[in-house]
Amino acid sequence: MIGAGALRIETAGNAVVTDLGRSRGPAMGLATGGASDQYSARVANILVANGDSEPLIEVTVFDLSFVAEVDLLIAVTGAPMTLLVDDVERSMWEPVSIGAGQRVTLTEMAAGLHTYVAVHGSFDVPLLLGSCAPDAAVGFGSRVQPGDRLEVRTAIGPVVNPYFDMSLFNLGVLTPYFGDDAVVKVTDGPDEDEFAGTAGRLFQGPYTVTAKSNHIGLRMTGRLPVRTSTTEVLSRGVPIGAVEVPPGDELVVLHRGRGVTAGYPVLAVVTPVSLDDLGQVRPGQRVCFRHITVEHAAQDVQEWHLRLQQLRRRVATIYSALGLAEPLGIERTFRTAEGTAQGEEHRALQRL
């Protein structure tokens, strides 16, 4: 273990430092926010022996480059990009050891929308209600800019590969599919009955994501369900993933930047696992909705958490074999992470 240091941003087209979001935010009238693809963000942190919810960089579409001022251990996940370390291509979805003075470049996002860069020790950044997730509505957080120095809480010396050209990190990470069309699972919404006779159109898609989409919600065009009720919908609390049908020619699917209340009928709700897929959909892509039961959605949540738990254990085994478990603080970090994950899984199941 060596002293804390920093990385210096050289280019940053559209990147922020974020985490898994502000769980206490909705109770205070703030959006949850946080990483649009929570699975990829969690995996990035797990690969570098961080807790799941530690701050990391979210890159949206455009290139990012930085110089390490100290030795670092990083992992890059999410939307596929070319990862270069001093112009040598390295692999995404596994830990990468970076020496002080080396330049890291992420370029040419081939699909998807968000790529994540986690650094062992994470970043020392301001928090609001326990989260560093940006919230433009209250003026908190900002984009990463060229010349910024992101302070790393702890740093780790270079990871030496004793096995020559064999990969140290064949961890069997399940990587998401970044294809042209997205299949998004939904459960019944509270206002399904108000679309009698046409509610099924939601599953006859596809719907095309428009350029007006953002972190607040995705706007989609297609053959829309028609609301038959004329009763006014009062403003009320809405979940992340609510599929709303406002007046007009678009469907709106609320995402992590959504406000906590809204006044449009909710036809369906995207499942917690499919929210990650939806977070990687670009304008112009097509989305097909698939109806599942609450029981099926609960099973998906449990399997999602199980995959992450198994990954933590594989990572711990690899670092232990390299003699890095204690320097990285893996046992304490992952024990805490698994306890937190159990609580998150319980809350997700309750929301279903």
N, C-alpha and C positions, 0 to 999 in steps of 0.2 A: 504494500500500500504506500502511495506517495501522496504528497500534499495536493489540495484542490487546485484547479487551474481553470482554463476557459477554452472555448473555441471561438474563432473570429469569423464572422460571416463575410463572405466576399460578394456573392450574388444571391439574390432572393427575389424571384418574381412575385410570388404570392405564398408566404409561409407565416405561420404563427406558432407560438409555444402554447400548448394546451394540455389537457389531461382528460379524464373520463367524464368531467362535467361537475356541475354544482348541484349535488343532491339536495342541499338545503335551500336552493334557489327558489323553487316554486312556492314554498311556504312564505317566502318574503316577496313574492311577486316578480321574481327574476326567472329568466329562461334557464333550463338546465345546461344547454350548450355542451361543449366538449367535443371529443373526436367523433367525426361522422361515422367512421368505421371502427367500432369499439373492439372488435375481435383483433384486427390488425394492430391496433394501438397496444392492446394487452400483450399480444405475442411479442412485439418489439421490446417491451419492458422486461418480460420474462426472460428473453434470450440474453439480456445483459445483467440478469440477476437483480433487477429492480422490483419493487412492488408494482402491481398492475396499474395503479392510478397515479404513478409519478409523472411529472411534466415531461413532455417530449415535443419534438417539432412535427407539425402537420404541414406537408407540402401540398399545395393545390395546383395541379397542372404544370406549372412552370418550373424551370431549373432552379437548383440550389447548390451552392458550393461554400465550403468553409475550410479553414486551416486550423488544425489542432495545435494549441500552444503547449499541451502536455500529452503524455501517453493516454489514450482513451480506448475504451471497449464500446463499440457501437453495434446496432442492428437496424436494418432497414426493411420494412415490411409494407404491405398495402399495394397500391396500384403499381404495376411493373414499370421500372425505370432502369436505365443503365447506371450502375454504381461503379465509380472509378476512384481508386486511391492512388494518387500520383500517376494518373493515366493508365493504371493497371486495373482491368475489370475484376470486380469481386462479386460475390453472390449475395442476393437479397435473402431474407428469411433464415439467416444464421449469424452468429456473432462474428464481428470483424475487428481485429486488433489494429489500432492506428497509432503510429509513432508520432512524437512531438515534431511539429514542423511539416507533417504530411498534409496534403490537400485532398479533400473529399469532394467529389462532384456527383450530383444526381442530375441526369439529363434524359430527354426523350421519353416522356411518359407515354407508353404504348397503348394503354387502355385504362379505364377507371378514372378516378378523380382525385384521390388523396393517397399520398405516400407518407410513411411515418419513420422518423429517425429518433431512436432512443439511445441514450448514453449512460453507461454505468455511473451511478451516483446522481444522475438527473441534474436538473438546473435549479439554481437559486433565483427564484422569481417571485414577484408579489402575488399574494393570494387575496381573494375576495370570497368570504364565506367558505374558506377551506379549499378553494379551487383557483387555478390560474386561467381557466377557460375564458377567452375574451367575450365581452358582452358590449356590443356597440351601443345598445340602448342606454347604458349607464356610463359609457365612456371608459370602460375598464379593458385593459389589454390593448395590444396593437400588433401590426404586422412586423415581422423580422425585417430589418433593413441592413443593406451593405454597411459594414463598419461596426455593426453591433458585436459586442462580446458577451457571450452567454456563459456565465460562471457555472462551473460544474462543482457539485458539493464534494465529491470524492473522485479520485482518479486511480487507475490501476496500471501497473507496469505492463510491458508487452507480453502477450500470451505466446510462449514459444511452442512451436509444433515439433514434438519429438518423433513424429511419424512421417516426416518428409512430405511427400505429395499427397498423402492420404488425408481426407477431410477429418478434422477433429469434431465436426459438428453435424453429423448425419442424424438429425434429431427427429426426422419424420414429421415435420410440421405440416399440418393440413392447410394448404393455401386455397384461398377463395378462387372462384371462377370469375374471370374478367372478360366476359364475352359481349357480343353485340346486344343481346336481349337479356333482360333481367326477369326472373320469376320471383314474385314477391308474395309471400303467404300472409293471409289476413284472417282474422276471426270476425264474427258478427259485430256490427256496431249497434249502439243504443237506438238508432233511428231507422233501422232497416225497414220497419213496417211502413214508413212514410214513402217508400218507393215501390209499393205493391205493383207487381207486373213488370217492372223494369229493373229491379235491383240486380237481376242476373246479368245485365249488360256488363257489369263490372268484370265478369269473368269470361266475357266474349272478346275482349280487347283485340289487339294490343292497344296501349295508350303511348303517345309520344311525349317525352319530356321537353318542355319549351325552354327558351333562353331566359325566361323570367324567373326561373327556379333559383333558389339559394339555400343557405343553411336553415332558414326559417321553414321553408316548405318547397315541395316540388309541384310545379304546375304542369298538368298533362292535358293533351287534347285527344279526343276519340269519341266513340259513341257513348254519350253520357246517360246514366240513369235519370229518370224524370221524377221529381218529387210531386206526389199527388196531394199532400196535405198543404193547406194554406195557413196553418197555425204559425205564429211568429215564434222563432227559437230564441229564447233569452240567452244572454251571455252566460257561460258556465265554464267550469274547468274542463279542459280537454287533454288527453294523453298525447305523448309523442307517438307518432304513427297514425293519428286519426285521419281517416279518408273522408274529406268534406266535399259536399256538392253545393257550392255557392251558386247564386244566379249567374248566368252567363254561359260561356262555352268551354270552361275548363274544370277539371277535377283538381283538388288541392290535397296533397298528402303532407301533413305537418311533420317536420323533423326536429332535430335537437335544439334548434334556435327558436322554436315556436314560443309564442306568448302562452301564458298559463290559462287564458280564457279565450273563448270564441263563441260566435253566435250562428254558425251554420250547421245544418244537419250532418251527423256523422253516420255514414253508411257502413263502414268497416274500420278495423284497427289493424295496422301492420304488426306482426308478431315481433317480439324483441330480437330474435335472431335475424329475421329478414330486414330489420332496420339497418344492419351493417351492409347488406347487399344494396339497399336503396341509397345509402350514403356514398356509394361509388358510381352511381348512374350519372352520366353526362347529359347535357341538353342535346336533343336529337336522337337519343337512344329510345328504344321501346321497352315498355314494362307490361308484363302479363301478370294479372292477379290470380291467385289460386286460393280458394276457400279451404280452411282446415278447422277442425274442432279445437276448443280450448284445451282438451286433453292432449291432442297432438302437439299443440303449441307448447304446452308444459313439458312434454317429453323432449322437444327440441331444445328448450332452455336447459334442461338437465344434462343432455348430451353435450351441449356447448360448454357448460362449466366442467364437465368431466374431461373433455379434450384438453382444456387449459390446465386442469389439475395434473393430468398425465404428462403434459409438456413440462410443467415445473419440475416434476420428479425426474424426467429424463435429463433436463438441464442440470439439476443438482448432481446427478450421477456423473455426468461428463466433467463438470468443474471439480468435483471431488477427486476424480481420477487424475486430474491435472494439478492437484494440490492447491486449488484456488477457492475451495468452498469457504474456508475460514476468512481469507482476505476479502472475499466478496460479500461476506455476511449472509450467505445463502440460507442457512438453516433458519435464522431468525426472520429474514425477509419473507421467505416462502411460507413459513408457518403462519405469519401474520396475514399474508395474502390469501391463503386458503381459508382462514377463519373469516376474513372479510368477504370472500367470494361466496361462502355459505350463506351469509346474511343477505348478499345481493340476490342470490338465487331464490331465497325465500321471499324477498320483496317482489321479485319479478313474477313469481308464481301467484302471489297474492293479487297483483295487478291484473292477471289474466282472469 
